[in-house]
Amino acid sequence: MKKIPIDDILAGRKSRYSLVIGIAKRAREIANEAAKKGEVLIETPVNLAIKDFKAHKYELFEPETNV
């Protein structure tokens, strides 16, 4: 399994948790879209989702917390 450094993607973010959730949701979207179209993916949906976030195609919105 290829390890991808998340520090580049995490820059400016508050939590790794929100990044992981965002990637998981995007990966699910990619997998569902491919299934509907009957496409076979060469890469895993998770790797494709990570690439989307690295390329800034998707943005995470993290609410301000008053803790």
CHARMM-style PDB file with segment names, atoms N, HN, CA, C and O in Angstrom:
ATOM      1  N   MET     1       0.844  -1.175   0.000  1.00  0.00      PROA
ATOM      2  CA  MET     1       0.000   0.000   0.000  1.00  0.00      PROA
ATOM      3  C   MET     1       0.890   1.238   0.000  1.00  0.00      PROA
ATOM      4  O   MET     1       1.869   1.312   0.742  1.00  0.00      PROA
ATOM      5  N   LYS     2       0.545   2.185  -0.821  1.00  0.00      PROA
ATOM      6  HN  LYS     2      -0.250   2.125  -1.423  1.00  0.00      PROA
ATOM      7  CA  LYS     2       1.317   3.413  -0.948  1.00  0.00      PROA
ATOM      8  C   LYS     2       0.890   4.402   0.124  1.00  0.00      PROA
ATOM      9  O   LYS     2      -0.290   4.724   0.262  1.00  0.00      PROA
ATOM     10  N   LYS     3       1.889   4.885   0.892  1.00  0.00      PROA
ATOM     11  HN  LYS     3       2.848   4.624   0.781  1.00  0.00      PROA
ATOM     12  CA  LYS     3       1.587   5.888   1.915  1.00  0.00      PROA
ATOM     13  C   LYS     3       1.727   7.270   1.313  1.00  0.00      PROA
ATOM     14  O   LYS     3       2.739   7.590   0.689  1.00  0.00      PROA
ATOM     15  N   ILE     4       0.716   8.079   1.501  1.00  0.00      PROA
ATOM     16  HN  ILE     4      -0.107   7.820   2.007  1.00  0.00      PROA
ATOM     17  CA  ILE     4       0.703   9.429   0.977  1.00  0.00      PROA
ATOM     18  C   ILE     4       0.808  10.389   2.155  1.00  0.00      PROA
ATOM     19  O   ILE     4      -0.009  10.332   3.074  1.00  0.00      PROA
ATOM     20  N   PRO     5       1.808  11.272   2.136  1.00  0.00      PROA
ATOM     21  CA  PRO     5       1.910  12.233   3.240  1.00  0.00      PROA
ATOM     22  C   PRO     5       0.722  13.187   3.218  1.00  0.00      PROA
ATOM     23  O   PRO     5       0.432  13.809   2.196  1.00  0.00      PROA
ATOM     24  N   ILE     6       0.047  13.294   4.344  1.00  0.00      PROA
ATOM     25  HN  ILE     6       0.283  12.789   5.174  1.00  0.00      PROA
ATOM     26  CA  ILE     6      -1.155  14.129   4.371  1.00  0.00      PROA
ATOM     27  C   ILE     6      -0.866  15.548   4.823  1.00  0.00      PROA
ATOM     28  O   ILE     6      -1.766  16.387   4.854  1.00  0.00      PROA
ATOM     29  N   ASP     7       0.380  15.823   5.173  1.00  0.00      PROA
ATOM     30  HN  ASP     7       1.111  15.141   5.148  1.00  0.00      PROA
ATOM     31  CA  ASP     7       0.705  17.176   5.624  1.00  0.00      PROA
ATOM     32  C   ASP     7       0.422  18.209   4.539  1.00  0.00      PROA
ATOM     33  O   ASP     7      -0.002  19.324   4.844  1.00  0.00      PROA
ATOM     34  N   ASP     8       0.652  17.849   3.268  1.00  0.00      PROA
ATOM     35  HN  ASP     8       0.996  16.944   3.020  1.00  0.00      PROA
ATOM     36  CA  ASP     8       0.368  18.772   2.167  1.00  0.00      PROA
ATOM     37  C   ASP     8      -1.123  19.054   2.075  1.00  0.00      PROA
ATOM     38  O   ASP     8      -1.533  20.196   1.868  1.00  0.00      PROA
ATOM     39  N   ILE     9      -1.924  18.022   2.227  1.00  0.00      PROA
ATOM     40  HN  ILE     9      -1.591  17.094   2.394  1.00  0.00      PROA
ATOM     41  CA  ILE     9      -3.371  18.175   2.128  1.00  0.00      PROA
ATOM     42  C   ILE     9      -3.922  18.847   3.383  1.00  0.00      PROA
ATOM     43  O   ILE     9      -4.901  19.591   3.318  1.00  0.00      PROA
ATOM     44  N   LEU    10      -3.293  18.580   4.518  1.00  0.00      PROA
ATOM     45  HN  LEU    10      -2.498  17.975   4.570  1.00  0.00      PROA
ATOM     46  CA  LEU    10      -3.787  19.052   5.807  1.00  0.00      PROA
ATOM     47  C   LEU    10      -3.462  20.520   6.067  1.00  0.00      PROA
ATOM     48  O   LEU    10      -4.023  21.114   6.988  1.00  0.00      PROA
ATOM     49  N   ALA    11      -2.580  21.114   5.284  1.00  0.00      PROA
ATOM     50  HN  ALA    11      -2.124  20.632   4.536  1.00  0.00      PROA
ATOM     51  CA  ALA    11      -2.165  22.498   5.509  1.00  0.00      PROA
ATOM     52  C   ALA    11      -3.383  23.424   5.614  1.00  0.00      PROA
ATOM     53  O   ALA    11      -4.216  23.484   4.711  1.00  0.00      PROA
ATOM     54  N   GLY    12      -3.461  24.134   6.728  1.00  0.00      PROA
ATOM     55  HN  GLY    12      -2.784  24.084   7.462  1.00  0.00      PROA
ATOM     56  CA  GLY    12      -4.558  25.062   6.936  1.00  0.00      PROA
ATOM     57  C   GLY    12      -5.809  24.441   7.523  1.00  0.00      PROA
ATOM     58  O   GLY    12      -6.776  25.155   7.787  1.00  0.00      PROA
ATOM     59  N   ARG    13      -5.821  23.165   7.730  1.00  0.00      PROA
ATOM     60  HN  ARG    13      -5.035  22.585   7.515  1.00  0.00      PROA
ATOM     61  CA  ARG    13      -6.982  22.477   8.289  1.00  0.00      PROA
ATOM     62  C   ARG    13      -6.811  22.354   9.808  1.00  0.00      PROA
ATOM     63  O   ARG    13      -5.694  22.387  10.326  1.00  0.00      PROA
ATOM     64  N   LYS    14      -7.915  22.215  10.492  1.00  0.00      PROA
ATOM     65  HN  LYS    14      -8.822  22.189  10.071  1.00  0.00      PROA
ATOM     66  CA  LYS    14      -7.862  22.100  11.943  1.00  0.00      PROA
ATOM     67  C   LYS    14      -7.691  20.672  12.419  1.00  0.00      PROA
ATOM     68  O   LYS    14      -7.034  20.426  13.431  1.00  0.00      PROA
ATOM     69  N   SER    15      -8.281  19.725  11.692  1.00  0.00      PROA
ATOM     70  HN  SER    15      -8.814  19.925  10.870  1.00  0.00      PROA
ATOM     71  CA  SER    15      -8.221  18.360  12.199  1.00  0.00      PROA
ATOM     72  C   SER    15      -8.031  17.339  11.087  1.00  0.00      PROA
ATOM     73  O   SER    15      -8.505  17.514   9.964  1.00  0.00      PROA
ATOM     74  N   ARG    16      -7.339  16.294  11.424  1.00  0.00      PROA
ATOM     75  HN  ARG    16      -6.954  16.152  12.336  1.00  0.00      PROA
ATOM     76  CA  ARG    16      -7.163  15.178  10.493  1.00  0.00      PROA
ATOM     77  C   ARG    16      -8.475  14.419  10.332  1.00  0.00      PROA
ATOM     78  O   ARG    16      -8.752  13.844   9.279  1.00  0.00      PROA
ATOM     79  N   TYR    17      -9.273  14.428  11.392  1.00  0.00      PROA
ATOM     80  HN  TYR    17      -9.047  14.895  12.247  1.00  0.00      PROA
ATOM     81  CA  TYR    17     -10.545  13.717  11.369  1.00  0.00      PROA
ATOM     82  C   TYR    17     -11.436  14.220  10.239  1.00  0.00      PROA
ATOM     83  O   TYR    17     -12.002  13.421   9.492  1.00  0.00      PROA
ATOM     84  N   SER    18     -11.563  15.529  10.110  1.00  0.00      PROA
ATOM     85  HN  SER    18     -11.103  16.178  10.717  1.00  0.00      PROA
ATOM     86  CA  SER    18     -12.424  16.083   9.066  1.00  0.00      PROA
ATOM     87  C   SER    18     -11.879  15.750   7.681  1.00  0.00      PROA
ATOM     88  O   SER    18     -12.650  15.526   6.748  1.00  0.00      PROA
ATOM     89  N   LEU    19     -10.557  15.717   7.542  1.00  0.00      PROA
ATOM     90  HN  LEU    19      -9.930  15.899   8.300  1.00  0.00      PROA
ATOM     91  CA  LEU    19      -9.955  15.345   6.267  1.00  0.00      PROA
ATOM     92  C   LEU    19     -10.261  13.892   5.922  1.00  0.00      PROA
ATOM     93  O   LEU    19     -10.605  13.583   4.781  1.00  0.00      PROA
ATOM     94  N   VAL    20     -10.140  13.012   6.890  1.00  0.00      PROA
ATOM     95  HN  VAL    20      -9.860  13.264   7.817  1.00  0.00      PROA
ATOM     96  CA  VAL    20     -10.425  11.590   6.667  1.00  0.00      PROA
ATOM     97  C   VAL    20     -11.888  11.382   6.289  1.00  0.00      PROA
ATOM     98  O   VAL    20     -12.192  10.612   5.378  1.00  0.00      PROA
ATOM     99  N   ILE    21     -12.783  12.059   6.979  1.00  0.00      PROA
ATOM    100  HN  ILE    21     -12.536  12.684   7.719  1.00  0.00      PROA
ATOM    101  CA  ILE    21     -14.212  11.949   6.676  1.00  0.00      PROA
ATOM    102  C   ILE    21     -14.502  12.480   5.275  1.00  0.00      PROA
ATOM    103  O   ILE    21     -15.259  11.869   4.521  1.00  0.00      PROA
ATOM    104  N   GLY    22     -13.899  13.616   4.927  1.00  0.00      PROA
ATOM    105  HN  GLY    22     -13.284  14.112   5.539  1.00  0.00      PROA
ATOM    106  CA  GLY    22     -14.099  14.187   3.596  1.00  0.00      PROA
ATOM    107  C   GLY    22     -13.601  13.266   2.497  1.00  0.00      PROA
ATOM    108  O   GLY    22     -14.271  13.100   1.477  1.00  0.00      PROA
ATOM    109  N   ILE    23     -12.437  12.666   2.690  1.00  0.00      PROA
ATOM    110  HN  ILE    23     -11.893  12.801   3.518  1.00  0.00      PROA
ATOM    111  CA  ILE    23     -11.886  11.732   1.705  1.00  0.00      PROA
ATOM    112  C   ILE    23     -12.764  10.498   1.590  1.00  0.00      PROA
ATOM    113  O   ILE    23     -12.997  10.002   0.488  1.00  0.00      PROA
ATOM    114  N   ALA    24     -13.250  10.000   2.716  1.00  0.00      PROA
ATOM    115  HN  ALA    24     -13.060  10.403   3.611  1.00  0.00      PROA
ATOM    116  CA  ALA    24     -14.113   8.814   2.690  1.00  0.00      PROA
ATOM    117  C   ALA    24     -15.410   9.095   1.936  1.00  0.00      PROA
ATOM    118  O   ALA    24     -15.873   8.260   1.159  1.00  0.00      PROA
ATOM    119  N   LYS    25     -15.992  10.262   2.161  1.00  0.00      PROA
ATOM    120  HN  LYS    25     -15.616  10.941   2.792  1.00  0.00      PROA
ATOM    121  CA  LYS    25     -17.241  10.615   1.473  1.00  0.00      PROA
ATOM    122  C   LYS    25     -17.003  10.766  -0.028  1.00  0.00      PROA
ATOM    123  O   LYS    25     -17.807  10.305  -0.839  1.00  0.00      PROA
ATOM    124  N   ARG    26     -15.891  11.415  -0.395  1.00  0.00      PROA
ATOM    125  HN  ARG    26     -15.238  11.790   0.264  1.00  0.00      PROA
ATOM    126  CA  ARG    26     -15.582  11.584  -1.821  1.00  0.00      PROA
ATOM    127  C   ARG    26     -15.295  10.229  -2.464  1.00  0.00      PROA
ATOM    128  O   ARG    26     -15.703   9.989  -3.600  1.00  0.00      PROA
ATOM    129  N   ALA    27     -14.600   9.344  -1.754  1.00  0.00      PROA
ATOM    130  HN  ALA    27     -14.269   9.540  -0.831  1.00  0.00      PROA
ATOM    131  CA  ALA    27     -14.311   8.012  -2.285  1.00  0.00      PROA
ATOM    132  C   ALA    27     -15.599   7.233  -2.530  1.00  0.00      PROA
ATOM    133  O   ALA    27     -15.719   6.517  -3.524  1.00  0.00      PROA
ATOM    134  N   ARG    28     -16.554   7.375  -1.628  1.00  0.00      PROA
ATOM    135  HN  ARG    28     -16.457   7.956  -0.820  1.00  0.00      PROA
ATOM    136  CA  ARG    28     -17.850   6.724  -1.806  1.00  0.00      PROA
ATOM    137  C   ARG    28     -18.572   7.262  -3.038  1.00  0.00      PROA
ATOM    138  O   ARG    28     -19.180   6.498  -3.788  1.00  0.00      PROA
ATOM    139  N   GLU    29     -18.504   8.572  -3.246  1.00  0.00      PROA
ATOM    140  HN  GLU    29     -18.010   9.193  -2.637  1.00  0.00      PROA
ATOM    141  CA  GLU    29     -19.106   9.174  -4.439  1.00  0.00      PROA
ATOM    142  C   GLU    29     -18.463   8.626  -5.713  1.00  0.00      PROA
ATOM    143  O   GLU    29     -19.158   8.284  -6.670  1.00  0.00      PROA
ATOM    144  N   ILE    30     -17.137   8.545  -5.715  1.00  0.00      PROA
ATOM    145  HN  ILE    30     -16.573   8.822  -4.937  1.00  0.00      PROA
ATOM    146  CA  ILE    30     -16.410   8.042  -6.882  1.00  0.00      PROA
ATOM    147  C   ILE    30     -16.816   6.603  -7.177  1.00  0.00      PROA
ATOM    148  O   ILE    30     -17.067   6.249  -8.329  1.00  0.00      PROA
ATOM    149  N   ALA    31     -16.881   5.771  -6.137  1.00  0.00      PROA
ATOM    150  HN  ALA    31     -16.677   6.058  -5.201  1.00  0.00      PROA
ATOM    151  CA  ALA    31     -17.246   4.364  -6.312  1.00  0.00      PROA
ATOM    152  C   ALA    31     -18.678   4.232  -6.830  1.00  0.00      PROA
ATOM    153  O   ALA    31     -18.944   3.416  -7.712  1.00  0.00      PROA
ATOM    154  N   ASN    32     -19.594   5.025  -6.289  1.00  0.00      PROA
ATOM    155  HN  ASN    32     -19.378   5.687  -5.572  1.00  0.00      PROA
ATOM    156  CA  ASN    32     -20.989   4.960  -6.732  1.00  0.00      PROA
ATOM    157  C   ASN    32     -21.147   5.428  -8.172  1.00  0.00      PROA
ATOM    158  O   ASN    32     -21.892   4.825  -8.943  1.00  0.00      PROA
ATOM    159  N   GLU    33     -20.442   6.513  -8.543  1.00  0.00      PROA
ATOM    160  HN  GLU    33     -19.836   7.003  -7.916  1.00  0.00      PROA
ATOM    161  CA  GLU    33     -20.504   7.013  -9.923  1.00  0.00      PROA
ATOM    162  C   GLU    33     -19.971   5.967 -10.902  1.00  0.00      PROA
ATOM    163  O   GLU    33     -20.549   5.756 -11.968  1.00  0.00      PROA
ATOM    164  N   ALA    34     -18.865   5.315 -10.535  1.00  0.00      PROA
ATOM    165  HN  ALA    34     -18.396   5.487  -9.669  1.00  0.00      PROA
ATOM    166  CA  ALA    34     -18.285   4.292 -11.404  1.00  0.00      PROA
ATOM    167  C   ALA    34     -19.218   3.093 -11.541  1.00  0.00      PROA
ATOM    168  O   ALA    34     -19.341   2.521 -12.624  1.00  0.00      PROA
ATOM    169  N   ALA    35     -19.873   2.713 -10.452  1.00  0.00      PROA
ATOM    170  HN  ALA    35     -19.774   3.178  -9.572  1.00  0.00      PROA
ATOM    171  CA  ALA    35     -20.798   1.585 -10.495  1.00  0.00      PROA
ATOM    172  C   ALA    35     -22.009   1.896 -11.380  1.00  0.00      PROA
ATOM    173  O   ALA    35     -22.460   1.039 -12.140  1.00  0.00      PROA
ATOM    174  N   LYS    36     -22.532   3.118 -11.280  1.00  0.00      PROA
ATOM    175  HN  LYS    36     -22.166   3.814 -10.662  1.00  0.00      PROA
ATOM    176  CA  LYS    36     -23.681   3.504 -12.104  1.00  0.00      PROA
ATOM    177  C   LYS    36     -23.338   3.492 -13.588  1.00  0.00      PROA
ATOM    178  O   LYS    36     -24.160   3.113 -14.422  1.00  0.00      PROA
ATOM    179  N   LYS    37     -22.108   3.912 -13.909  1.00  0.00      PROA
ATOM    180  HN  LYS    37     -21.440   4.219 -13.231  1.00  0.00      PROA
ATOM    181  CA  LYS    37     -21.675   3.961 -15.304  1.00  0.00      PROA
ATOM    182  C   LYS    37     -21.136   2.619 -15.791  1.00  0.00      PROA
ATOM    183  O   LYS    37     -20.902   2.446 -16.987  1.00  0.00      PROA
ATOM    184  N   GLY    38     -20.937   1.678 -14.889  1.00  0.00      PROA
ATOM    185  HN  GLY    38     -21.127   1.818 -13.917  1.00  0.00      PROA
ATOM    186  CA  GLY    38     -20.387   0.376 -15.248  1.00  0.00      PROA
ATOM    187  C   GLY    38     -18.900   0.427 -15.555  1.00  0.00      PROA
ATOM    188  O   GLY    38     -18.384  -0.426 -16.277  1.00  0.00      PROA
ATOM    189  N   GLU    39     -18.207   1.423 -15.011  1.00  0.00      PROA
ATOM    190  HN  GLU    39     -18.626   2.116 -14.424  1.00  0.00      PROA
ATOM    191  CA  GLU    39     -16.777   1.588 -15.237  1.00  0.00      PROA
ATOM    192  C   GLU    39     -15.975   0.743 -14.261  1.00  0.00      PROA
ATOM    193  O   GLU    39     -16.396   0.498 -13.130  1.00  0.00      PROA
ATOM    194  N   VAL    40     -14.820   0.306 -14.719  1.00  0.00      PROA
ATOM    195  HN  VAL    40     -14.479   0.505 -15.637  1.00  0.00      PROA
ATOM    196  CA  VAL    40     -13.879  -0.393 -13.852  1.00  0.00      PROA
ATOM    197  C   VAL    40     -12.762   0.589 -13.543  1.00  0.00      PROA
ATOM    198  O   VAL    40     -12.108   1.102 -14.451  1.00  0.00      PROA
ATOM    199  N   LEU    41     -12.547   0.847 -12.270  1.00  0.00      PROA
ATOM    200  HN  LEU    41     -13.078   0.430 -11.533  1.00  0.00      PROA
ATOM    201  CA  LEU    41     -11.527   1.806 -11.860  1.00  0.00      PROA
ATOM    202  C   LEU    41     -10.166   1.147 -11.799  1.00  0.00      PROA
ATOM    203  O   LEU    41     -10.023   0.044 -11.271  1.00  0.00      PROA
ATOM    204  N   ILE    42      -9.169   1.822 -12.338  1.00  0.00      PROA
ATOM    205  HN  ILE    42      -9.285   2.718 -12.767  1.00  0.00      PROA
ATOM    206  CA  ILE    42      -7.793   1.325 -12.278  1.00  0.00      PROA
ATOM    207  C   ILE    42      -7.231   1.559 -10.879  1.00  0.00      PROA
ATOM    208  O   ILE    42      -6.604   0.673 -10.298  1.00  0.00      PROA
ATOM    209  N   GLU    43      -7.458   2.754 -10.343  1.00  0.00      PROA
ATOM    210  HN  GLU    43      -7.967   3.473 -10.815  1.00  0.00      PROA
ATOM    211  CA  GLU    43      -7.014   3.093  -8.996  1.00  0.00      PROA
ATOM    212  C   GLU    43      -8.177   2.923  -8.021  1.00  0.00      PROA
ATOM    213  O   GLU    43      -9.343   2.890  -8.416  1.00  0.00      PROA
ATOM    214  N   THR    44      -7.835   2.819  -6.753  1.00  0.00      PROA
ATOM    215  HN  THR    44      -6.888   2.846  -6.433  1.00  0.00      PROA
ATOM    216  CA  THR    44      -8.887   2.703  -5.746  1.00  0.00      PROA
ATOM    217  C   THR    44      -9.598   4.041  -5.589  1.00  0.00      PROA
ATOM    218  O   THR    44      -8.997   5.091  -5.814  1.00  0.00      PROA
ATOM    219  N   PRO    45     -10.864   4.014  -5.207  1.00  0.00      PROA
ATOM    220  CA  PRO    45     -11.595   5.265  -4.998  1.00  0.00      PROA
ATOM    221  C   PRO    45     -10.932   6.166  -3.948  1.00  0.00      PROA
ATOM    222  O   PRO    45     -10.995   7.390  -4.058  1.00  0.00      PROA
ATOM    223  N   VAL    46     -10.308   5.577  -2.950  1.00  0.00      PROA
ATOM    224  HN  VAL    46     -10.256   4.582  -2.861  1.00  0.00      PROA
ATOM    225  CA  VAL    46      -9.648   6.377  -1.914  1.00  0.00      PROA
ATOM    226  C   VAL    46      -8.472   7.152  -2.509  1.00  0.00      PROA
ATOM    227  O   VAL    46      -8.309   8.338  -2.225  1.00  0.00      PROA
ATOM    228  N   ASN    47      -7.651   6.494  -3.333  1.00  0.00      PROA
ATOM    229  HN  ASN    47      -7.784   5.530  -3.564  1.00  0.00      PROA
ATOM    230  CA  ASN    47      -6.527   7.191  -3.957  1.00  0.00      PROA
ATOM    231  C   ASN    47      -7.012   8.306  -4.877  1.00  0.00      PROA
ATOM    232  O   ASN    47      -6.405   9.376  -4.923  1.00  0.00      PROA
ATOM    233  N   LEU    48      -8.089   8.070  -5.602  1.00  0.00      PROA
ATOM    234  HN  LEU    48      -8.583   7.201  -5.564  1.00  0.00      PROA
ATOM    235  CA  LEU    48      -8.645   9.102  -6.467  1.00  0.00      PROA
ATOM    236  C   LEU    48      -9.169  10.278  -5.644  1.00  0.00      PROA
ATOM    237  O   LEU    48      -9.005  11.433  -6.036  1.00  0.00      PROA
ATOM    238  N   ALA    49      -9.797   9.987  -4.510  1.00  0.00      PROA
ATOM    239  HN  ALA    49      -9.931   9.048  -4.192  1.00  0.00      PROA
ATOM    240  CA  ALA    49     -10.314  11.045  -3.635  1.00  0.00      PROA
ATOM    241  C   ALA    49      -9.165  11.860  -3.053  1.00  0.00      PROA
ATOM    242  O   ALA    49      -9.258  13.085  -2.964  1.00  0.00      PROA
ATOM    243  N   ILE    50      -8.097  11.200  -2.662  1.00  0.00      PROA
ATOM    244  HN  ILE    50      -8.022  10.205  -2.734  1.00  0.00      PROA
ATOM    245  CA  ILE    50      -6.927  11.913  -2.128  1.00  0.00      PROA
ATOM    246  C   ILE    50      -6.355  12.845  -3.187  1.00  0.00      PROA
ATOM    247  O   ILE    50      -5.992  13.983  -2.891  1.00  0.00      PROA
ATOM    248  N   LYS    51      -6.277  12.362  -4.412  1.00  0.00      PROA
ATOM    249  HN  LYS    51      -6.572  11.437  -4.653  1.00  0.00      PROA
ATOM    250  CA  LYS    51      -5.770  13.200  -5.503  1.00  0.00      PROA
ATOM    251  C   LYS    51      -6.668  14.413  -5.723  1.00  0.00      PROA
ATOM    252  O   LYS    51      -6.174  15.508  -5.993  1.00  0.00      PROA
ATOM    253  N   ASP    52      -7.985  14.229  -5.610  1.00  0.00      PROA
ATOM    254  HN  ASP    52      -8.387  13.340  -5.391  1.00  0.00      PROA
ATOM    255  CA  ASP    52      -8.916  15.342  -5.748  1.00  0.00      PROA
ATOM    256  C   ASP    52      -8.663  16.411  -4.694  1.00  0.00      PROA
ATOM    257  O   ASP    52      -8.665  17.602  -5.002  1.00  0.00      PROA
ATOM    258  N   PHE    53      -8.443  15.989  -3.446  1.00  0.00      PROA
ATOM    259  HN  PHE    53      -8.441  15.021  -3.195  1.00  0.00      PROA
ATOM    260  CA  PHE    53      -8.198  16.944  -2.374  1.00  0.00      PROA
ATOM    261  C   PHE    53      -6.833  17.610  -2.524  1.00  0.00      PROA
ATOM    262  O   PHE    53      -6.682  18.798  -2.239  1.00  0.00      PROA
ATOM    263  N   LYS    54      -5.835  16.839  -2.973  1.00  0.00      PROA
ATOM    264  HN  LYS    54      -5.957  15.873  -3.204  1.00  0.00      PROA
ATOM    265  CA  LYS    54      -4.505  17.422  -3.192  1.00  0.00      PROA
ATOM    266  C   LYS    54      -4.538  18.466  -4.304  1.00  0.00      PROA
ATOM    267  O   LYS    54      -3.824  19.467  -4.239  1.00  0.00      PROA
ATOM    268  N   ALA    55      -5.359  18.239  -5.317  1.00  0.00      PROA
ATOM    269  HN  ALA    55      -5.939  17.426  -5.370  1.00  0.00      PROA
ATOM    270  CA  ALA    55      -5.475  19.164  -6.438  1.00  0.00      PROA
ATOM    271  C   ALA    55      -6.434  20.316  -6.135  1.00  0.00      PROA
ATOM    272  O   ALA    55      -6.695  21.153  -6.998  1.00  0.00      PROA
ATOM    273  N   HSD    56      -6.953  20.356  -4.915  1.00  0.00      PROA
ATOM    274  HN  HSD    56      -6.740  19.676  -4.213  1.00  0.00      PROA
ATOM    275  CA  HSD    56      -7.880  21.398  -4.463  1.00  0.00      PROA
ATOM    276  C   HSD    56      -9.151  21.445  -5.304  1.00  0.00      PROA
ATOM    277  O   HSD    56      -9.722  22.515  -5.517  1.00  0.00      PROA
ATOM    278  N   LYS    57      -9.592  20.282  -5.782  1.00  0.00      PROA
ATOM    279  HN  LYS    57      -9.129  19.413  -5.609  1.00  0.00      PROA
ATOM    280  CA  LYS    57     -10.865  20.209  -6.501  1.00  0.00      PROA
ATOM    281  C   LYS    57     -12.032  20.257  -5.523  1.00  0.00      PROA
ATOM    282  O   LYS    57     -13.139  20.664  -5.873  1.00  0.00      PROA
ATOM    283  N   TYR    58     -11.764  19.835  -4.295  1.00  0.00      PROA
ATOM    284  HN  TYR    58     -10.864  19.505  -4.010  1.00  0.00      PROA
ATOM    285  CA  TYR    58     -12.787  19.830  -3.240  1.00  0.00      PROA
ATOM    286  C   TYR    58     -12.215  20.506  -2.024  1.00  0.00      PROA
ATOM    287  O   TYR    58     -11.013  20.446  -1.765  1.00  0.00      PROA
ATOM    288  N   GLU    59     -13.082  21.147  -1.286  1.00  0.00      PROA
ATOM    289  HN  GLU    59     -14.058  21.196  -1.496  1.00  0.00      PROA
ATOM    290  CA  GLU    59     -12.665  21.901  -0.113  1.00  0.00      PROA
ATOM    291  C   GLU    59     -13.473  21.431   1.091  1.00  0.00      PROA
ATOM    292  O   GLU    59     -14.650  21.093   0.964  1.00  0.00      PROA
ATOM    293  N   LEU    60     -12.839  21.410   2.251  1.00  0.00      PROA
ATOM    294  HN  LEU    60     -11.883  21.684   2.354  1.00  0.00      PROA
ATOM    295  CA  LEU    60     -13.522  21.045   3.485  1.00  0.00      PROA
ATOM    296  C   LEU    60     -13.962  22.315   4.206  1.00  0.00      PROA
ATOM    297  O   LEU    60     -13.228  23.302   4.258  1.00  0.00      PROA
ATOM    298  N   PHE    61     -15.147  22.272   4.749  1.00  0.00      PROA
ATOM    299  HN  PHE    61     -15.743  21.470   4.706  1.00  0.00      PROA
ATOM    300  CA  PHE    61     -15.641  23.376   5.549  1.00  0.00      PROA
ATOM    301  C   PHE    61     -15.703  22.911   6.994  1.00  0.00      PROA
ATOM    302  O   PHE    61     -16.475  22.020   7.348  1.00  0.00      PROA
ATOM    303  N   GLU    62     -14.875  23.534   7.816  1.00  0.00      PROA
ATOM    304  HN  GLU    62     -14.248  24.258   7.528  1.00  0.00      PROA
ATOM    305  CA  GLU    62     -14.826  23.172   9.228  1.00  0.00      PROA
ATOM    306  C   GLU    62     -15.423  24.320  10.044  1.00  0.00      PROA
ATOM    307  O   GLU    62     -14.928  25.446   9.991  1.00  0.00      PROA
ATOM    308  N   PRO    63     -16.476  24.036  10.791  1.00  0.00      PROA
ATOM    309  CA  PRO    63     -17.090  25.090  11.581  1.00  0.00      PROA
ATOM    310  C   PRO    63     -16.176  25.536  12.722  1.00  0.00      PROA
ATOM    311  O   PRO    63     -15.370  24.761  13.237  1.00  0.00      PROA
ATOM    312  N   GLU    64     -16.321  26.777  13.093  1.00  0.00      PROA
ATOM    313  HN  GLU    64     -16.975  27.407  12.675  1.00  0.00      PROA
ATOM    314  CA  GLU    64     -15.577  27.301  14.233  1.00  0.00      PROA
ATOM    315  C   GLU    64     -16.159  26.693  15.506  1.00  0.00      PROA
ATOM    316  O   GLU    64     -17.377  26.616  15.665  1.00  0.00      PROA
ATOM    317  N   THR    65     -15.290  26.269  16.400  1.00  0.00      PROA
ATOM    318  HN  THR    65     -14.300  26.332  16.270  1.00  0.00      PROA
ATOM    319  CA  THR    65     -15.770  25.692  17.655  1.00  0.00      PROA
ATOM    320  C   THR    65     -15.328  26.586  18.809  1.00  0.00      PROA
ATOM    321  O   THR    65     -14.217  27.115  18.812  1.00  0.00      PROA
ATOM    322  N   ASN    66     -16.186  26.739  19.755  1.00  0.00      PROA
ATOM    323  HN  ASN    66     -17.089  26.309  19.752  1.00  0.00      PROA
ATOM    324  CA  ASN    66     -15.882  27.532  20.951  1.00  0.00      PROA
ATOM    325  C   ASN    66     -15.687  26.576  22.108  1.00  0.00      PROA
ATOM    326  O   ASN    66     -16.608  26.300  22.876  1.00  0.00      PROA
ATOM    327  N   VAL    67     -14.472  26.080  22.215  1.00  0.00      PROA
ATOM    328  HN  VAL    67     -13.723  26.305  21.591  1.00  0.00      PROA
ATOM    329  CA  VAL    67     -14.170  25.117  23.273  1.00  0.00      PROA
ATOM    330  C   VAL    67     -13.359  25.750  24.336  1.00  0.00      PROA
ATOM    331  OT1 VAL    67     -13.005  25.095  25.316  1.00  0.00      PROA
TER     332      VAL     67
END
